[in-house]
Amino acid sequence: MTFKAVSVDSLMLYFEQEISEKVLDQVQSTYLQLKELKGIVDLTPSYCSILVEFDIFLYDHKSLKKKIIQTAVGLASADKKPNKLISIPTDYSNNLDLKKVAQHNSLSIEEVIDLHTQTTYRVYTIGFMVGFAYLATVHKQISTPRLKSPRTKVPKGSVAIADSQTAIYPQDSAGGWNIIGHTKFDEFDKFEIGDRVKFERI
């Protein structure tokens, strides 16, 4: 773990710079521990880092760094919080790009759906918009590049793929991901870093 001062009241924690479940577990454990610390104003976890915003009347960069290191020492012996599993009922008949994803990967539409639903994904980060969870990793056989030209409007509930990740649009938005299905799931505030997500075909 390394540290970098971002502003007078914020600090960035960097973990090993790779997107993997091992690093995600480290980010999640540290995030959950830091949530319990007095004087932490906000935390923004991502794939390999956590932005920590703190109360300057309780910490400076040096004292917070020391506190985080002390906290991290106890992580190995701490009980790991089980990651909740969130099931997403998904209609794959309501799509715009499923055929294109299949053709790009030389698969049938049924094979794409099977591969998308067989995988249990992890929430690596939440961003772009409130509730937009980046889920990884899709099976390499259905990995598909983003659209060359983003759409001006993607409907809320669209289930989509971009490169090695999948996601659900939590509201109408512009977007360049490949839409392969749709869900009526609407509890986007449930998503937390590290959660497991499974798409269930309906």
Sequence and secondary structure as in RCSB ss.txt:
>XXXX:A:sequence
MTFKAVSVDSLMLYFEQEISEKVLDQVQSTYLQLKELKGIVDLTPSYCSILVEFDIFLYDHKSLKKKIIQTAVGL
ASADKKPNKLISIPTDYSNNLDLKKVAQHNSLSIEEVIDLHTQTTYRVYTIGFMVGFAYLATVHKQISTPRLKSP
RTKVPKGSVAIADSQTAIYPQDSAGGWNIIGHTKFDEFDKFEIGDRVKFERI
>XXXX:A:secstr
 EEEEEETTEEEEE  SS SHHHHHHHHHHHHHHHTSTTEEEEEE SSEEEEEE TTT  HHHHHHHHHHHHHTT
TTS      EEEEEEBTTS SSHHHHHHHTT  HHHHHHHHHH EEEEEEE SSTT EEEE   GGG B   SS 
EEEE TTEEEEEBTEEEE SSSEEE SEEEEE     GGG  TT EEEEEE 
